[in-house]
Amino acid sequence: MEDQQKASETAQTIRSMIKQEDKLLNDRINWLVSIQGLLFAGLSFSWDKKDAGGLVFAFTFLGIVVALSAYSTFPFYSQALRNLIAWWDNYKPSDYNGPDIVGFRSAKSGVLWFLRPWRALPFIFVTGWVLVLLFHLARL
């Protein structure tokens, strides 16, 4: 009985660590979306001004750099999750009969895998900024 209690406490600790990783990912996505929103808002105020060409380039550059910067942090989430799940799978007692540490173990394949927000959003924003730049260059 004591082994089951210890295994349940360990599982709860790992769930808590996964929850912290989820929070960090959420914070990173919120940071990305907030900054992108501010940059697009700034762009909207300068878009129709004749002497704001430099601002359009600056907003585009910053938008792309911020998206790539955010993207560089998102793999930390996936790796942390893989590490925690692997640790649990390796060390959980064979007689453990409690719930798993995650509700769903997803496969790393297919289009849906790439469309997860922490993978797709940076590329969506980069694409948006490239389109802004192309539209801006086309109207010069």
C-alpha positions, 0 to 999 in steps of 0.5 A: 500500500505504501508503494502505491501511495508513493507512486501516486505522489510521484505521478502527481508531482510529474503532473504538476511539472507538466502543468508548469510546462503548459503554463510556460507554453501558454505564456510564450504563445500569449507573448507572441500574439500580444507583440504581433498584435501591437506590431500589426496595430502600429502598422495599421496606423502608418500603412497609408502615410506616404513617408512611413515606408521605413516604418513598414519595413521596421514593423515587418522586420520586427514581426518576423524576428519576434515570431522566429524568436518565439518559435525557438522557445517552443521546442523546449515544451515538447522536449520537457513533455517527452522527458517527463513522460519517458521518465514516468514510463521508465520508473513507474511501478509495474503494479501501479494502477492509478491514472496516467500522468497525461490524458492523451499521448499524441503521435508526432505525425501528420498535418495536424501535428504541425498545426498545433498552435505552438508550431504553426503560429510563428509561421503564420505570422512570418507569412503574414509579415512577408505578405505585408512586405510584398503588398507594400513593395507592390504599391511603391 
